[in-house]
């Protein structure tokens, strides 16, 4: 893998026994998890409603 191996680069590499990638390669996949912080309960405790 070079600079970027997005979904297609990752998909092609999956069945390989060994995957070679540059140390700075940005690797992605299908179904990447995005995390976020929710302050809803904190705001609720402070009496602030949406």
PQR file with spaces between the fields and no chain letter, atoms N, CA, C, O and H, PARSE charges and radii, in Angstrom:
ATOM       1  N    UNK     1       0.844   -1.170    0.000 -0.4000 1.5000
ATOM       2  CA   UNK     1       0.000    0.000    0.000 -0.0000 2.0000
ATOM       3  C    UNK     1       0.891    1.234    0.000  0.5500 1.7000
ATOM       4  O    UNK     1       1.941    1.257    0.642 -0.5500 1.4000
ATOM       5  N    UNK     2       0.457    2.262   -0.729 -0.4000 1.5000
ATOM       6  CA   UNK     2       1.222    3.494   -0.837 -0.0000 2.0000
ATOM       7  C    UNK     2       0.745    4.531    0.150  0.5500 1.7000
ATOM       8  O    UNK     2       0.647    4.256    1.346 -0.5500 1.4000
ATOM       9  H    UNK     2      -0.396    2.244   -1.251  0.4000 1.0000
ATOM      10  N    UNK     3       0.444    5.729   -0.340 -0.4000 1.5000
ATOM      11  CA   UNK     3       0.006    6.826    0.535 -0.0000 2.0000
ATOM      12  C    UNK     3      -1.360    6.581    1.149  0.5500 1.7000
ATOM      13  O    UNK     3      -1.558    6.769    2.349 -0.5500 1.4000
ATOM      14  H    UNK     3       0.523    5.952   -1.312  0.4000 1.0000
ATOM      15  N    UNK     4      -2.310    6.154    0.305 -0.4000 1.5000
ATOM      16  CA   UNK     4      -3.674    5.937    0.779 -0.0000 2.0000
ATOM      17  C    UNK     4      -4.182    4.619    0.224  0.5500 1.7000
ATOM      18  O    UNK     4      -4.052    4.355   -0.971 -0.5500 1.4000
ATOM      19  H    UNK     4      -2.149    6.002   -0.671  0.4000 1.0000
ATOM      20  N    UNK     5      -4.754    3.798    1.074 -0.4000 1.5000
ATOM      21  CA   UNK     5      -5.410    2.558    0.655 -0.0000 2.0000
ATOM      22  C    UNK     5      -6.807    2.587    1.261  0.5500 1.7000
ATOM      23  O    UNK     5      -7.039    2.059    2.349 -0.5500 1.4000
ATOM      24  H    UNK     5      -4.860    4.012    2.045  0.4000 1.0000
ATOM      25  N    UNK     6      -7.718    3.203    0.551 -0.4000 1.5000
ATOM      26  CA   UNK     6      -9.084    3.340    1.056 -0.0000 2.0000
ATOM      27  C    UNK     6      -9.797    1.997    0.973  0.5500 1.7000
ATOM      28  O    UNK     6      -9.145    0.953    0.998 -0.5500 1.4000
ATOM      29  H    UNK     6      -7.530    3.632   -0.333  0.4000 1.0000
ATOM      30  N    UNK     7     -11.084    2.005    0.877 -0.4000 1.5000
ATOM      31  CA   UNK     7     -11.872    0.771    0.908 -0.0000 2.0000
ATOM      32  C    UNK     7     -11.368   -0.282   -0.071  0.5500 1.7000
ATOM      33  O    UNK     7     -11.209   -1.445    0.302 -0.5500 1.4000
ATOM      34  H    UNK     7     -11.614    2.853    0.856  0.4000 1.0000
ATOM      35  N    UNK     8     -11.114    0.107   -1.319 -0.4000 1.5000
ATOM      36  CA   UNK     8     -10.680   -0.853   -2.326 -0.0000 2.0000
ATOM      37  C    UNK     8      -9.325   -1.456   -2.021  0.5500 1.7000
ATOM      38  O    UNK     8      -9.138   -2.660   -2.198 -0.5500 1.4000
ATOM      39  H    UNK     8     -11.243    1.051   -1.622  0.4000 1.0000
ATOM      40  N    UNK     9      -8.367   -0.646   -1.562 -0.4000 1.5000
ATOM      41  CA   UNK     9      -7.038   -1.141   -1.217 -0.0000 2.0000
ATOM      42  C    UNK     9      -7.085   -2.107   -0.049  0.5500 1.7000
ATOM      43  O    UNK     9      -6.385   -3.120   -0.044 -0.5500 1.4000
ATOM      44  H    UNK     9      -8.520    0.332   -1.418  0.4000 1.0000
ATOM      45  N    UNK    10      -7.899   -1.799    0.926 -0.4000 1.5000
ATOM      46  CA   UNK    10      -8.058   -2.685    2.082 -0.0000 2.0000
ATOM      47  C    UNK    10      -8.742   -3.984    1.652  0.5500 1.7000
ATOM      48  O    UNK    10      -8.321   -5.070    2.051 -0.5500 1.4000
ATOM      49  H    UNK    10      -8.468   -0.977    0.921  0.4000 1.0000
ATOM      50  N    UNK    11      -9.781   -3.875    0.849 -0.4000 1.5000
ATOM      51  CA   UNK    11     -10.558   -5.039    0.397 -0.0000 2.0000
ATOM      52  C    UNK    11      -9.675   -6.021   -0.368  0.5500 1.7000
ATOM      53  O    UNK    11      -9.777   -7.232   -0.169 -0.5500 1.4000
ATOM      54  H    UNK    11     -10.123   -2.993    0.525  0.4000 1.0000
ATOM      55  N    UNK    12      -8.819   -5.512   -1.230 -0.4000 1.5000
ATOM      56  CA   UNK    12      -7.923   -6.361   -2.025 -0.0000 2.0000
ATOM      57  C    UNK    12      -6.867   -7.030   -1.134  0.5500 1.7000
ATOM      58  O    UNK    12      -6.436   -8.144   -1.429 -0.5500 1.4000
ATOM      59  H    UNK    12      -8.736   -4.529   -1.391  0.4000 1.0000
ATOM      60  N    UNK    13      -6.449   -6.373   -0.060 -0.4000 1.5000
ATOM      61  CA   UNK    13      -5.393   -6.885    0.812 -0.0000 2.0000
ATOM      62  C    UNK    13      -5.864   -7.946    1.803  0.5500 1.7000
ATOM      63  O    UNK    13      -5.054   -8.733    2.292 -0.5500 1.4000
ATOM      64  H    UNK    13      -6.799   -5.468    0.180  0.4000 1.0000
ATOM      65  N    UNK    14      -7.139   -7.980    2.101 -0.4000 1.5000
ATOM      66  CA   UNK    14      -7.664   -8.854    3.154 -0.0000 2.0000
ATOM      67  C    UNK    14      -7.285  -10.332    2.993  0.5500 1.7000
ATOM      68  O    UNK    14      -6.860  -10.938    3.977 -0.5500 1.4000
ATOM      69  H    UNK    14      -7.798   -7.341    1.704  0.4000 1.0000
ATOM      70  N    UNK    15      -7.415  -10.945    1.812 -0.4000 1.5000
ATOM      71  CA   UNK    15      -7.105  -12.375    1.727 -0.0000 2.0000
ATOM      72  C    UNK    15      -5.603  -12.702    1.717  0.5500 1.7000
ATOM      73  O    UNK    15      -5.237  -13.877    1.752 -0.5500 1.4000
ATOM      74  H    UNK    15      -7.761  -10.453    1.013  0.4000 1.0000
ATOM      75  N    UNK    16      -4.745  -11.707    1.670 -0.4000 1.5000
ATOM      76  CA   UNK    16      -3.295  -11.949    1.596 -0.0000 2.0000
ATOM      77  C    UNK    16      -2.758  -12.511    2.910  0.5500 1.7000
ATOM      78  O    UNK    16      -3.302  -12.238    3.981 -0.5500 1.4000
ATOM      79  H    UNK    16      -5.042  -10.753    1.641  0.4000 1.0000
ATOM      80  N    UNK    17      -1.701  -13.287    2.820 -0.4000 1.5000
ATOM      81  CA   UNK    17      -1.025  -13.793    4.018 -0.0000 2.0000
ATOM      82  C    UNK    17      -0.137  -12.721    4.637  0.5500 1.7000
ATOM      83  O    UNK    17       0.053  -12.693    5.853 -0.5500 1.4000
ATOM      84  H    UNK    17      -1.259  -13.508    1.951  0.4000 1.0000
ATOM      85  N    UNK    18       0.404  -11.843    3.805 -0.4000 1.5000
ATOM      86  CA   UNK    18       1.265  -10.750    4.263 -0.0000 2.0000
ATOM      87  C    UNK    18       0.850   -9.487    3.528  0.5500 1.7000
ATOM      88  O    UNK    18       0.625   -9.512    2.319 -0.5500 1.4000
ATOM      89  H    UNK    18       0.250  -11.866    2.817  0.4000 1.0000
ATOM      90  N    UNK    19       0.750   -8.385    4.256 -0.4000 1.5000
ATOM      91  CA   UNK    19       0.404   -7.100    3.651 -0.0000 2.0000
ATOM      92  C    UNK    19       1.564   -6.143    3.891  0.5500 1.7000
ATOM      93  O    UNK    19       1.990   -5.950    5.030 -0.5500 1.4000
ATOM      94  H    UNK    19       0.933   -8.365    5.239  0.4000 1.0000
ATOM      95  N    UNK    20       2.070   -5.552    2.828 -0.4000 1.5000
ATOM      96  CA   UNK    20       3.154   -4.570    2.926 -0.0000 2.0000
ATOM      97  C    UNK    20       2.563   -3.178    2.759  0.5500 1.7000
ATOM      98  O    UNK    20       1.832   -2.913    1.805 -0.5500 1.4000
ATOM      99  H    UNK    20       1.725   -5.709    1.903  0.4000 1.0000
ATOM     100  N    UNK    21       2.881   -2.307    3.681 -0.4000 1.5000
ATOM     101  CA   UNK    21       2.390   -0.939    3.616 -0.0000 2.0000
ATOM     102  C    UNK    21       3.476    0.002    4.108  0.5500 1.7000
ATOM     103  O    UNK    21       4.244   -0.339    5.008 -0.5500 1.4000
ATOM     104  H    UNK    21       3.475   -2.522    4.456  0.4000 1.0000
ATOM     105  N    UNK    22       3.538    1.178    3.521 -0.4000 1.5000
ATOM     106  CA   UNK    22       4.447    2.207    4.006 -0.0000 2.0000
ATOM     107  C    UNK    22       4.024    2.608    5.419  0.5500 1.7000
ATOM     108  O    UNK    22       2.835    2.551    5.734 -0.5500 1.4000
ATOM     109  H    UNK    22       2.914    1.456    2.791  0.4000 1.0000
ATOM     110  N    UNK    23       4.958    3.009    6.273 -0.4000 1.5000
ATOM     111  CA   UNK    23       4.605    3.385    7.647 -0.0000 2.0000
ATOM     112  C    UNK    23       3.553    4.500    7.732  0.5500 1.7000
ATOM     113  O    UNK    23       2.783    4.539    8.691 -0.5500 1.4000
ATOM     114  H    UNK    23       5.924    3.055    6.017  0.4000 1.0000
ATOM     115  N    UNK    24       3.510    5.394    6.758 -0.4000 1.5000
ATOM     116  CA   UNK    24       2.557    6.502    6.794 -0.0000 2.0000
ATOM     117  C    UNK    24       1.289    6.269    6.006  0.5500 1.7000
ATOM     118  O    UNK    24       0.525    7.205    5.773 -0.5500 1.4000
ATOM     119  H    UNK    24       4.136    5.362    5.979  0.4000 1.0000
ATOM     120  N    UNK    25       1.047    5.017    5.584 -0.4000 1.5000
ATOM     121  CA   UNK    25      -0.144    4.727    4.773 -0.0000 2.0000
ATOM     122  C    UNK    25      -1.418    4.966    5.575  0.5500 1.7000
ATOM     123  O    UNK    25      -1.543    4.513    6.712 -0.5500 1.4000
ATOM     124  H    UNK    25       1.668    4.256    5.773  0.4000 1.0000
ATOM     125  N    UNK    26      -2.353    5.677    4.974 -0.4000 1.5000
ATOM     126  CA   UNK    26      -3.671    5.866    5.572 -0.0000 2.0000
ATOM     127  C    UNK    26      -4.546    4.744    5.025  0.5500 1.7000
ATOM     128  O    UNK    26      -4.818    4.690    3.825 -0.5500 1.4000
ATOM     129  H    UNK    26      -2.251    6.045    4.049  0.4000 1.0000
ATOM     130  N    UNK    27      -4.983    3.852    5.905 -0.4000 1.5000
ATOM     131  CA   UNK    27      -5.759    2.687    5.482 -0.0000 2.0000
ATOM     132  C    UNK    27      -7.169    2.802    6.012  0.5500 1.7000
ATOM     133  O    UNK    27      -7.375    3.058    7.198 -0.5500 1.4000
ATOM     134  H    UNK    27      -4.761    3.896    6.879  0.4000 1.0000
ATOM     135  N    UNK    28      -8.145    2.613    5.134 -0.4000 1.5000
ATOM     136  CA   UNK    28      -9.541    2.677    5.533 -0.0000 2.0000
ATOM     137  C    UNK    28     -10.246    1.395    5.183  0.5500 1.7000
ATOM     138  O    UNK    28      -9.670    0.509    4.552 -0.5500 1.4000
ATOM     139  H    UNK    28      -7.978    2.405    4.170  0.4000 1.0000
ATOM     140  N    UNK    29     -11.478    1.295    5.586 -0.4000 1.5000
ATOM     141  CA   UNK    29     -12.263    0.109    5.264 -0.0000 2.0000
ATOM     142  C    UNK    29     -13.732    0.477    5.126  0.5500 1.7000
ATOM     143  O    UNK    29     -14.159    1.572    5.494 -0.5500 1.4000
ATOM     144  H    UNK    29     -11.946    2.015    6.099  0.4000 1.0000
ATOM     145  N    UNK    30     -14.480   -0.454    4.592 -0.4000 1.5000
ATOM     146  CA   UNK    30     -15.919   -0.257    4.469 -0.0000 2.0000
ATOM     147  C    UNK    30     -16.521   -0.409    5.865  0.5500 1.7000
ATOM     148  O    UNK    30     -16.193   -1.359    6.576 -0.5500 1.4000
ATOM     149  H    UNK    30     -14.133   -1.343    4.293  0.4000 1.0000
ATOM     150  N    UNK    31     -17.376    0.492    6.257 -0.4000 1.5000
ATOM     151  CA   UNK    31     -18.013    0.418    7.563 -0.0000 2.0000
ATOM     152  C    UNK    31     -17.154    0.970    8.678  0.5500 1.7000
ATOM     153  O    UNK    31     -17.148    0.425    9.782 -0.5500 1.4000
ATOM     154  H    UNK    31     -17.643    1.264    5.679  0.4000 1.0000
ATOM     155  N    UNK    32     -16.440    2.026    8.414 -0.4000 1.5000
ATOM     156  CA   UNK    32     -15.609    2.640    9.444 -0.0000 2.0000
ATOM     157  C    UNK    32     -16.509    3.201   10.538  0.5500 1.7000
ATOM     158  O    UNK    32     -17.550    3.795   10.257 -0.5500 1.4000
ATOM     159  H    UNK    32     -16.445    2.468    7.517  0.4000 1.0000
ATOM     160  N    UNK    33     -16.100    3.007   11.772 -0.4000 1.5000
ATOM     161  CA   UNK    33     -16.889    3.475   12.911 -0.0000 2.0000
ATOM     162  C    UNK    33     -16.512    4.923   13.217  0.5500 1.7000
ATOM     163  O    UNK    33     -15.335    5.260   13.336 -0.5500 1.4000
ATOM     164  H    UNK    33     -15.254    2.525   12.000  0.4000 1.0000
ATOM     165  N    UNK    34     -17.525    5.764   13.341 -0.4000 1.5000
ATOM     166  CA   UNK    34     -17.302    7.152   13.718 -0.0000 2.0000
ATOM     167  C    UNK    34     -17.820    7.325   15.142  0.5500 1.7000
ATOM     168  O    UNK    34     -18.980    7.029   15.431 -0.5500 1.4000
ATOM     169  H    UNK    34     -18.482    5.489   13.244  0.4000 1.0000
ATOM     170  N    UNK    35     -16.965    7.797   16.013 -0.4000 1.5000
ATOM     171  CA   UNK    35     -17.354    7.998   17.401 -0.0000 2.0000
ATOM     172  C    UNK    35     -17.611    9.476   17.649  0.5500 1.7000
ATOM     173  O    UNK    35     -16.991   10.339   17.027 -0.5500 1.4000
ATOM     174  H    UNK    35     -16.023    8.037   15.778  0.4000 1.0000
ATOM     175  N    UNK    36     -18.519    9.753   18.551 -0.4000 1.5000
ATOM     176  CA   UNK    36     -18.787   11.131   18.927 -0.0000 2.0000
ATOM     177  C    UNK    36     -19.107   11.186   20.419  0.5500 1.7000
ATOM     178  O    UNK    36     -19.428   10.171   21.037 -0.5500 1.4000
ATOM     179  H    UNK    36     -19.022    9.052   19.055  0.4000 1.0000
ATOM     180  N    UNK    37     -19.018   12.358   20.970 -0.4000 1.5000
ATOM     181  CA   UNK    37     -19.307   12.561   22.383 -0.0000 2.0000
ATOM     182  C    UNK    37     -20.695   13.162   22.506  0.5500 1.7000
ATOM     183  O    UNK    37     -21.043   14.099   21.788 -0.5500 1.4000
ATOM     184  H    UNK    37     -18.758   13.183   20.468  0.4000 1.0000
ATOM     185  N    UNK    38     -21.484   12.617   23.420 -0.4000 1.5000
ATOM     186  CA   UNK    38     -22.821   13.143   23.662 -0.0000 2.0000
ATOM     187  C    UNK    38     -22.873   13.757   25.056  0.5500 1.7000
ATOM     188  O    UNK    38     -22.534   13.119   26.053 -0.5500 1.4000
ATOM     189  H    UNK    38     -21.202   11.856   24.003  0.4000 1.0000
ATOM     190  N    UNK    39     -23.301   14.994   25.097 -0.4000 1.5000
ATOM     191  CA   UNK    39     -23.425   15.694   26.372 -0.0000 2.0000
ATOM     192  C    UNK    39     -24.882   15.758   26.832  0.5500 1.7000
ATOM     193  O    UNK    39     -25.210   16.531   27.732 -0.5500 1.4000
ATOM     194  H    UNK    39     -23.576   15.513   24.288  0.4000 1.0000
ATOM     195  N    UNK    40     -25.749   14.965   26.234 -0.4000 1.5000
ATOM     196  CA   UNK    40     -27.183   15.030   26.523 -0.0000 2.0000
ATOM     197  C    UNK    40     -27.481   14.812   28.000  0.5500 1.7000
ATOM     198  O    UNK    40     -28.263   15.562   28.584 -0.5500 1.4000
ATOM     199  H    UNK    40     -25.483   14.336   25.502  0.4000 1.0000
ATOM     200  N    UNK    41     -26.874   13.799   28.616 -0.4000 1.5000
ATOM     201  CA   UNK    41     -27.160   13.519   30.027 -0.0000 2.0000
ATOM     202  C    UNK    41     -26.615   14.609   30.941  0.5500 1.7000
ATOM     203  O    UNK    41     -27.242   14.950   31.944 -0.5500 1.4000
ATOM     204  H    UNK    41     -26.239   13.190   28.142  0.4000 1.0000
ATOM     205  N    UNK    42     -25.471   15.147   30.605 -0.4000 1.5000
ATOM     206  CA   UNK    42     -24.891   16.239   31.395 -0.0000 2.0000
ATOM     207  C    UNK    42     -25.789   17.455   31.318  0.5500 1.7000
ATOM     208  O    UNK    42     -26.082   18.083   32.335 -0.5500 1.4000
ATOM     209  H    UNK    42     -24.962   14.870   29.790  0.4000 1.0000
ATOM     210  N    UNK    43     -26.228   17.789   30.109 -0.4000 1.5000
ATOM     211  CA   UNK    43     -27.109   18.948   29.932 -0.0000 2.0000
ATOM     212  C    UNK    43     -28.431   18.725   30.660  0.5500 1.7000
ATOM     213  O    UNK    43     -28.989   19.655   31.242 -0.5500 1.4000
ATOM     214  H    UNK    43     -25.990   17.279   29.282  0.4000 1.0000
ATOM     215  N    UNK    44     -28.932   17.487   30.628 -0.4000 1.5000
ATOM     216  CA   UNK    44     -30.181   17.163   31.316 -0.0000 2.0000
ATOM     217  C    UNK    44     -30.034   17.385   32.829  0.5500 1.7000
ATOM     218  O    UNK    44     -30.931   17.933   33.470 -0.5500 1.4000
ATOM     219  H    UNK    44     -28.479   16.731   30.155  0.4000 1.0000
ATOM     220  N    UNK    45     -28.908   16.960   33.386 -0.4000 1.5000
ATOM     221  CA   UNK    45     -28.661   17.161   34.815 -0.0000 2.0000
ATOM     222  C    UNK    45     -28.554   18.639   35.171  0.5500 1.7000
ATOM     223  O    UNK    45     -28.876   19.039   36.290 -0.5500 1.4000
ATOM     224  H    UNK    45     -28.180   16.515   32.865  0.4000 1.0000
ATOM     225  N    UNK    46     -28.103   19.444   34.223 -0.4000 1.5000
ATOM     226  CA   UNK    46     -27.993   20.889   34.447 -0.0000 2.0000
ATOM     227  C    UNK    46     -29.322   21.603   34.195  0.5500 1.7000
ATOM     228  O    UNK    46     -29.427   22.814   34.384 -0.5500 1.4000
ATOM     229  H    UNK    46     -27.842   19.119   33.314  0.4000 1.0000
ATOM     230  N    UNK    47     -30.335   20.846   33.766 -0.4000 1.5000
ATOM     231  CA   UNK    47     -31.650   21.424   33.523 -0.0000 2.0000
ATOM     232  C    UNK    47     -31.781   22.072   32.152  0.5500 1.7000
ATOM     233  O    UNK    47     -32.718   22.834   31.912 -0.5500 1.4000
ATOM     234  H    UNK    47     -30.249   19.861   33.612  0.4000 1.0000
ATOM     235  N    UNK    48     -30.855   21.779   31.258 -0.4000 1.5000
ATOM     236  CA   UNK    48     -30.889   22.333   29.910 -0.0000 2.0000
ATOM     237  C    UNK    48     -31.507   21.302   28.967  0.5500 1.7000
ATOM     238  O    UNK    48     -31.051   20.162   28.883 -0.5500 1.4000
ATOM     239  H    UNK    48     -30.094   21.160   31.453  0.4000 1.0000
ATOM     240  N    UNK    49     -32.556   21.729   28.259 -0.4000 1.5000
ATOM     241  CA   UNK    49     -33.247   20.803   27.343 -0.0000 2.0000
ATOM     242  C    UNK    49     -32.959   21.192   25.907  0.5500 1.7000
ATOM     243  O    UNK    49     -32.705   22.357   25.602 -0.5500 1.4000
ATOM     244  H    UNK    49     -32.926   22.655   28.327  0.4000 1.0000
ATOM     245  N    UNK    50     -33.003   20.201   25.031 -0.4000 1.5000
ATOM     246  CA   UNK    50     -32.778   20.458   23.603 -0.0000 2.0000
ATOM     247  C    UNK    50     -33.977   21.162   23.014  0.5500 1.7000
ATOM     248  O    UNK    50     -33.989   21.469   21.822 -0.5500 1.4000
ATOM     249  H    UNK    50     -33.210   19.255   25.279  0.4000 1.0000
